[in-house]
Amino acid sequence: MKKGSPKKAAIVFVGFRHKTDSVRAAKEGGYQTVLLTHKPSEKAKELFDEIIELNLKDADSIVEVIPQLKAKYRVRGVLTNYEHYVVLRSYIAEHLGVPTSSVYAASCTRNKALQRHALEFLSENIPARRVNNFKDAKRAWEELGGDCFVKSISGVKSKLVFHVETEKELKQAVKSMLEGSKVPDEDLYDAYEFMKFHFTYPNPNETFLVEKTVNGRLVSIDSIVGSRKIWHSPSLVDHVKASELGKNDTYLAYRMLPSKLDKALIKRAKKVVGGAIRILGLKNCSVHTELMIDEDENIHLIELASRMGGYRQDMYMQAYDLDLSERLVRAVIGGDIKTRKKHKQVVAMLEFFAEDEGAVQSIEGVNEDELPDGVEVVFFKYAPDGFKVGPAKLGYPPVAKLMLSGKRYKILDEICRQLSENVVVKVI
C-alpha cells in the first residue's frame, strides 16, 4: 500500500470451515474480507481477499498480528460463523479496538457452566450443577430430583448429551462424558489456557453439567445484536426431538419455520431472550437461543450461543427471503436493519443419524417421488459410503440433512414425522 493512500474498510473473520454466507455478505457490502486461521482450506483461499496464517492457540502470535491489520485496513468489525472461535473473535476485536462482546460474555456463550452461573438469577434459567466425577454427579442428580440431563459444557448439535433417569444410566453417561466425543474436535473443547483469563474458565474436557430435565416444546430463535439494539428474527423455529419419536438419542429430528405457537407467546419468548442477551452483555454478533416451553407456557432457557444457528441462514432465506448474514454484517458495523414479518412458505430441516456405530452402508427411506403435492426438496446432503457414523449423543455428526418446503405447516409436519420415523441408516 502506498504511503498516504486511504486504508480499505475490512471485516476480519476468525476461523473458517465451510459457511460462506457472511463472507459473501461482507464482500457485497464493499468490505475487504480478511481471514485469521491456522490452516486455510482451498475453499478459503478462493473466498477471502487476504488470509493470515497464525497459531490461534498462542496469545503472543495473535497480538503480534494486530499492528499489521491496523496498518493495512480500517477494520469495521470481527466475525466468526463458528462456535469454536467466538471467544477468539472477542479477544481479537478487543485488541483491534472495534465494538464487540467482551471476552467474558463470549466465554459465557461458549461454556454452559459459565452461562448458567451468569444467568443464575434469571427466573427462566434451569437449575444445574457443575461436576467432574461420578460421585458429584450422583449427588447433583439426586438433589435435582433424579430426572436430569448430563451434558458437555462446550458441545454443540446434541453432542455428548444424555437423558438420565436411573443410576445405571447416570454411570454410563458419566463414563461416556469422561471418554469424550467419538469425533474429537480440539477447537470445540478448548479451555483457552493460553489466553490467561482473569476469571475461572471451567475445563470442558474435565467438567460437565447435571441439569434438571424440563419437558415441553423445544423452540429456538436467532437474533442479531448491534452496539445498542437487538433485532429478533420474525418467528421462532419449532423443534421435534428424536426422543419424542421413540428414538434413544438426543438430536433434533427436524425443525420447522415459522412456528405454529401463538403470537403472544412468541413475543414473550423474544422478551426473555432479549433480557438474557443484555444480562450477558452480548454485542455486535448474532445470537442463537434455544428455549423450552412447558405445558403451562412457562419459558425455560436452554442456552444461548453467540453465533448464527446451524441451517438458520438457509431456513430464513427460504421461508422469508430474509438474508440474516447481510443483516449481521450491517449491524456489526453500526447500521440499522429491518426484518420481514410475513413468510412466503413453510420450511423444514431434517437430520438423520445412525443408531449404531460403524461406517455408512446406505440410507433407506427417502424417496423424493413419493412426497405430497406442494412439498419440494430444497436440498438433500448425505455422507459418502464408508463415512464413520453413530449416535449424536456420543458425538457423531448427522449422516444426512434434508430441507423441505411447502405451503401448509400440518402437511409438512406429517411428512417430516414419517421420514424421521422411517428413514434407516444402515452401517457396516
Secondary structure, DSSP 8 states (H G I E B T S, - for coil): --TT---EEEEEEE--SS--HHHHHHHHTT-EEEEEESS--HHHHHH-SEEEE--TT-HHHHHHHHHHHHHHEEEEEEE-SSGGGHHHHHHHHHHHT-----HHHHHHHH-HHHHHHHTTT-TTB--EEEESSHHHHHHHHHHTTS-EEEEESS--TTTTEEEE-SHHHHHHHHHHHHH--SS--TTTT---GGG--SS----TTT-EEEEE---SEEEEEEEEE-SS-EEE-SS-EEEEEGGGGT-SS-SEEEEEES--S-HHHHHHHHHHHHHHHHHHT--SEEEEEEEEE-TT--EEEEEEESS--TTHHHHHHHHH---HHHHHHHHHTT-------S-SSEEEEEEE--SSSEEEEEEES--GGGS-TT-EEEEEEE--TT-EE--GGGT---SEEEEEEES-HHHHHHHHHHHHHH-EEEE-
